[in-house]
Amino acid sequence: MHIVMIGSGYVGLVSGGCFADFGHHVTCVDKSEAKIAALEAGEVPIFEPGLDAIISHNRAAGRLDFSLDLAGPVGDADVVFIAVGTPSRRGDGHADLSYVYAAAREIAAAVRGFTVVVTKSTVPVGTGDEIERIFREEFPDKDIVVVSNPEFLREGAAITDFKRPDRIVIGTEDARAVEVMREVYRPLYLNEAPLYFCERRTSELIKYAANAFLAMKITFINEIADLSEKIGADIQKVAKGIGMDKRIGDKFLHAGPGYGGSCFPKDTLALVKTAQDFDSPVRLIETTVAINDNRKRAMGRKVIAACDGDVRGKKIAVLGLTFKPNTDDMRDAPSITIIQALLDGGATVHAYDPEGMEASKGMLGPVTFGSNPYEIASGADAVVIVTEWEEFRALDLERLKTSMKRPVIVDLRNIYSAVDVSKQGFDYFPIGKLSKKA
C-alpha cells in the first residue's frame, strides 16, 4: 500500500519506518526543511533504539522517503496518517489541535479518489467528528473516511511496541475503511496482534483513558512509597506483593520522582479539560495531575534534607536528565523541577546524561555538564540518581566515594541495595524505604 505520514516527529518516524518495514511504501512529510534535509542525509533527529537502522534499511530498499511536499504523495496515497503534535494549549491546558486541522485541510485538498485519513496523533474525543465536518462542508466532492488509530508506543521500546503490540485500536464503522486498515496491519497477522475495531469516539477515549490509568498507577505507588518511608516498610517489597495479584499486575508500580515525558502530563491534563467541558469531571485524574506536579518539587526537598537541610554553596551531582532511560526526551522530565529546587536553594549543580544533555540545554539554568558520572561527582556533597540508565546501575562506588567531598547518594529510582551501598561507606537515601547511614 502507499502510505503517507504527515508529521516526521517521534510518532511519525517510528510508525512510518515500521510500516515501511512491513513492505508498504511510506512517505513521511514534514514542513521543517532542516528536519527533512537531515533525514535525507541519513540523520535521525530523535534517539530511539533501532530506529536509525530501520530507516536506513528501508531507504535503501526504496520503501521509505521523505518530502516537504504534501500534495504529490497524498494524491497517490491509499492511507494518510496525521501524526502532528498536539501540545497542551497555553492558558487552559486543552490539546492544541491547530496543527491537526491545518493538516486535515491540506490533505483533503490534495486527495484523489477514495482515501482513508487516520488520526495517529493523540486527540480529544470528538476530533474525528470535527475533521469529518471540515471535509464534508469544505470539500464535499472528496471521498474520504476519517479513522482513529491511536498509538501506544513507549519511548525507548517503540519499535518492539509497534511490531508486537498488545492491541491495535481502530475507530471506524465504515466497511471500506475497515478493509483498508486490515490491509495496513496485515503483516502483523503472524504476530497475532489483535485488531480491535470500535466507534471513532470510543477509540479516541481509549487512548486518553489508558494513559490516565497508567499515570494514576504511578502516582498511587509514589504515595504508598511516601507512607512506606514514614512507617518503616519497603516500597519495592510492597509493590511486588501487590503486583503478584493478577488483577493489579506488576507494571508501572516502580516508585520514583514522578512521571514525565511527551504523553502522560499532556494527556492527563487534556482528559481533565475534556471531562470538565462535558460536565463529567474525572476527580481521580485531577488529583493525579496535582500530586505528580507536587512530587517533583518534593524530590528536590528530599535531596536538600539528605544534605542536612541546606545545599547553599554545596555541589550536587545529578545522574540522569531525561524523563526515562533510552530516550533523549526532556519534556516534563522530573530532573527539571528537581534541579530548579536545588538551584533555588543555592546549590551548584553538575549533571550527566547519556543522551539528554543537548536537549536539556536552555532548560535547566546554570548547570555544568560532565562527560561521565565520576567527573561530575568529583568534590560533590551528594550524588542524585534521577534517571535509571543502565550505565548507572553498576557504578564503581569505591571510586565514587574517593572523589566526593561527602559520601551521600540519593537514589530516586531505587536501583541500589541500601545494605551494599552503606557497606561502601555511603549515607544512602532511597525512595519508599528507610534511609541507611554508613
N, C-alpha and C positions, 0 to 999 in steps of 0.2 A: 504494500500500500504506500501511497505518497502522503506523508505526514508533515505538517508544518507546526513548529513550536514557536509561538510568539512570546518572546522573553528568553534571554540566554543567561539568566541568573542561576541560582542553585537548583531549583526545581526543573527549570527548562533544560539545563545542560545534562543533569542526571537522567531525566526522562527521555530526552532526545537521544542521548548516547545509548541508552539501554534499548529503546525502540529500534535504533539502527542495528544494534547487536542482534536483535530478533530477526533481522532480514528486511525490515521496512526501509524505504528511502525517506530520510528525515532532513528537513531544512530548518535550522534554528535561526530565527530572525531577531534582531535587536536594533534599537535606534542609536546605540553607542558606537561610534566609529572606532574608538580606541579598543573596545571590547572585541568587536568583530575582527579588527586588524590583528589583535593578539591571538585570537582563536585560529585565524587563517595561518598565522605563523607557527602554530603548534603550541602556543602558550595557554594553559588553562588558568583562568583568573581566580579560581577558588581552590581550596585544598580539600579534597575528598579522596581517600584512599582508593586506588584503582580506576578513577575516572579518566586520568590522563591516558592510560593505556587503552581504554575503551574508545576514547575519542580518536586517538592516533590510528588504531586498527581500522575503525570504520571509515575514517577519512581516506585511508589508503585503499580501502575496498570500494570507495565511491558511493557509499550508502549514507554519508553524513556530510552536509555542507552548511555554510554559514552565510548570512546575507543581511545587508542593510535594507534591501528592497522587500517589501511585504507583498505587493500586488502580484508579481510574477509567480512566486511559489504558491501563494494562496489560490490563484486562479487554476492551478493544476492539482490542487490537493483533494484528497478524499476526506481527510480529517484535519481540522485545525484546532490545536490546543492553545488556550490562553493561559500563560504561566508568568504573568507580570506581577509586580509587587502590590501588596495590599497593606501598607503600613498603617499603624494607628494614626488617626487624624488628629492633628493638634487641636487642643481645646476641649474636645468631647470624648476622645477615645474610640470613636467609631472607626471601622475599617475604611480607609480611603479607597474608593472604587473608581476614581477618575481614570486611572491607567487601564482598568478593565473595560470601562465603557468606551474609552477612546480606541482601544484595540478592537473592540467589537465592531465599531462603526467602520474602521479601516478594513477589517476582514469582510464585512458584508458588501462593501463597495467593490471588493476585488473578486469575490467568489463567482465561479461559473458552473452552473449545473448543481445537482444535489450535493450538499456539503454538510457534514456534521461538525458543529462548533462546540468544543468541550472546555468547560472551565476547570482547569487544573489548579489555578490559584485558589487559596482559601478565601471563600467569600461568604458573607452573611446570608441567612435564609431569605429567599426571595430575589436574589441577584439574577439567577437564571430567568426568572419571570420578567425582570426588567430588561434584560438583554433581548429576550424574545419580543417584548413590546417594541423595543427600538427597531428590531428587524422588521416587524410587521407594519409599523407605522412609517418608517423612513425608507425601507427597502422592500416594499410589498411584492415586488416581482421576483425576489430571490427565494430559492428553495433551500431553506436552512432549518436544521433541527438543533436545538440547544440542549446539551447534555452536561450533567455534573459528574465529575470523576476526581474526587479529592485525592491528594497524595498523603501517604503515611510513611514518610522517609525519615529515618533517624540520621542526623548528621554524623559522619564517621562510619556509618554502616549502610549508606543509602543504596549502594549497588546490590548488596545482598537483599535488602528490603524490597527493592523493585523487582528483582528476579525470583525471589522466594517469599512472596507476600503472604501475610495471614489471610487477607481478603482483598478483593478489588471491588470497590463500591462504585456502582454506575447508576446515576439517577436519570432515568428516561422511561417513558411509557410508549414511545414511538417504535413501532415494529421495525422500520427500516434502520433506525439508529441502533437498535439492539443488535441487529445482524452485523452492522459495521463495527460496533465496539467488540463483539465476539471475535471478529477477524483481527482487530488490532491486538487483542490479547491472546489470540490462538496459540502462539508459541509457548505460552506458559501452561498449556494443557498437560504437558509431560510432568510438570512440577505439581500438578493437581491443585493449582491455585484457584480458590473458589471465587467465581464471579457472582456478586450479589447485586441484583437489579432491584431498584425500588423507585419511588417517586423522586423527582428532582429536589424538591424541598426537603424531603427526608434525607437524601444524600448530603445536602449542604449542612444539615444539622448534625449528622453523624460525625463529620469531621470536627466540628466545634465541641460536641459532647465528648468525643474520645480524648481530645487534648485536655479539656477541662477536668475530666475524671482523673487522668494521669497526674496533672498538676495538683489536684486535690489530694491524691495519694501521697505524693512527695511531701506536701505541706503537712499532712497528717503525721507521717513518720518523723518529721522535723519537730513537731510539737511534742510527740512522745519522747523524742531524744532529749528535749529540754527537761521534761519530767524525770527521765531516767537519771540525768545528772544530779537532780535535786535529791532523789531518794536512794541513789546508790545502785541502780540497775545498769545493765549493759545493753545499749540500744541494738547492737548487732545481734545479740542473742534474742532479744525481744523480736526483732524483725524476722529472724529465722524461725522463731517459734510460731509467729502468726502467719508467716508466709508458707508454712507447711500445710496450712489449711487451704485446700484446693479452691474453696470459694473466694479466697483472698488472693493467693498467688504471691510469689516472691519478687516479682518485677516492680521497680520503682519504689522499693522500700529501703533505699540507702540514704540514711540521714546525711545532710550536708549543709552548705551555706545558702541554700535556696535555689530555685530553678531560674534559668535564663534562656537565652537563645532566640531564634527567629520566630518560634511558634507559640510556646506556652504563654509568655507575657502578653503578646498581641492578641492571641485567640481567646484567652480567658476574658480579657477586657472587652473584646468585641462581642462575646456572648453575653456578658453582663449588660452591655448597652442595648443589644437586640432585645433581650428579655425585658428590659425597662420600657422600651418602645412599645412592646406588646402587652404591657401591664401584667407581666408574669415574672416577677423578679426571681433570680436564682441566688438565694441568700448564701448557700454553701460556697458558690464560686466567688461571690462578692467578698466573703470572708477570706477565702483562699488567696485572692489577689492582695488584700490588705496585709495578711500575715506574711506573705512572701516578701512584700516590699519592706516590711519592718525587719525581717530576719537578716537581710543583707547588712543593714546598719548594725544590728546586734552582733554580727560576726566581727565587725570592726571593734566593738566594745569588748568582745571576748579576747581578742588579741591584746588590747590595751590592759585588760585585767591580768593576763598572763605575764605582762611586763610590769607587775607591781602597781598597776593602776595609772601609769604615766609613761608615755612614749616620747615626750618632748626631748629633742636632742638625741634620740636613740635611732639606731639604724635597724630597719626591719627588712628582711629578705623575703620576697613573695615568690613562691614557686607556682606557676600556672596562672594564666590570664584569661584564656578562652573559657566560655561557659561550660565546656565539657572537653574531654580529650579527642584527638583525631579530627580536629577542625581548626580553622583559623577564625571562626565566627566570634566576634566580641559583643554581639547585640545583647544588651541587658545582662551581661556577664556579672556574677556576684563580685568579681575582683574589682570592678569599677567603684562600687559603693564602699567596699572594704578599704581599698586604698585611699579613697577620699576621706574616710573616717580617720585613718592613720595620719594623713597629711594635716587634717584639721586639728589633730592632737599634737602636732609639732614634730612628727617623726620624719626621718629621712628614709625614703622607700627605694629599694633596689629590687628589680624584678627580672625574671627569666621565664620564657615560654617557648617551646619548640617551634611553634607555628604562628603564634598570635601577636608577636611584638610589633610587626609592621602595621597590622590592622589597628593596634591599640594606640599608636602614636597620635597625639592630639586629643585623646580621650581621658587620659589619666593624670594630667597635671605634671608637676616637676618630678618625674620618676626617672631613675637611672637604670638603663637596661644592661644586662650582662650576657655573656656568651655561654654560661653554664651555671648549674646550681652552686658550685663551690666558689666561683668568682663572686657572686652576689652575697654569699654567706660570710665572706671574709670580714671580720670585725663586726658582725651583726649581733644585736641583742636578742633577736629571735628570728627563727625561720617559720614561715607560714605556708602550709600546703593548701592551695586553693583549688587547683585542678589536678585530677588524679592521672596525669600522664604516666605511661608505663615506665619511663626513664626515672621517675621519682620514687618508684616502689622499692628500689634496692640501692639506695644511696650508701656511700661509704661513711657510716656515722662517725667512725673514729676520725677520719679526715675532716669531716664537717665540724666536729667539736673542737678540734685543734685550731681551726681557723676562726672560730666565732669568739666574740667578746664574752657572751653568756650562752650556756648550753640550754636553750629553750626552743622547743618545737611545738607549734600549734598546728595540729593535724585536722583540718576541716573536712577531710574525706575518710578518715579512719583507715588509712592504708598501712599503718604500722601497728605492731603489738606494743601495748604500754609496757609490758614486762621487758621486752627486748630493748626498747629504747631507753628506759630508765636504767637498765643494766649498763648501758654505754655512758651513763653519767648525765643524761638529759632530764630536764623537767619537761614532762610530756602532757599536753593539753588536747585531748581528743574531743569528739562530738558525742554527746549522749552517754557518757560514762565518766567515772571519777577520774580526775587528773592524777598523775603519778609523779611524785618528786623523785629525784635521783637519790 
